Amino acid sequence: MEITSHWRIKKQRYALVGEVCPHCSAKIFPPRDICPECGDEAKDHYQFSGRGEVYSYTTLYNAPAGYEEQAPYTVAMVQLEEGPLVTAQLTDIDVKEPEVGMPVEMVTRKLGSEGDRGILIYGYKFRPVLETA
């Protein structure tokens, strides 16, 4: 993905900004301009809380090209509190620790680097909710 593409989707990547349908109130992520629930136009921005729970997950031991140094790592389907399912890497966990239903929260982390200059690309990952005393 080109650097310009990253800038176009930065709200989505850094802040989980999607859309809400003004007709049926469905929360949409990633943004798509047309509501998948009712088919009407949906261009109103919506800031997701970044909190949810693990819906499903898998651990990758043989990572695709460019991600070998991160292996093993866990990728999860996270169901956000507002409803949509989001696919993201889990972070700040032991490889054997995740479980379905585990509460998680979005964090911004390094996704990788790109190009000859090694430009760092950041985006969202999810970590277990930190317990506050």
PyMOL commands that set and color helices and strands:
alter all, ss='L'
color gray80, all
select helices_A, chain A and resi 3-8+10-15+68-70
alter helices_A, ss='H'
color red, helices_A
select strands_A, chain A and resi 17-20+27-28+44-47+51-60+73-80+85-90+103-114+119-128
alter strands_A, ss='S'
color yellow, strands_A
deselect
rebuild
show_as cartoon
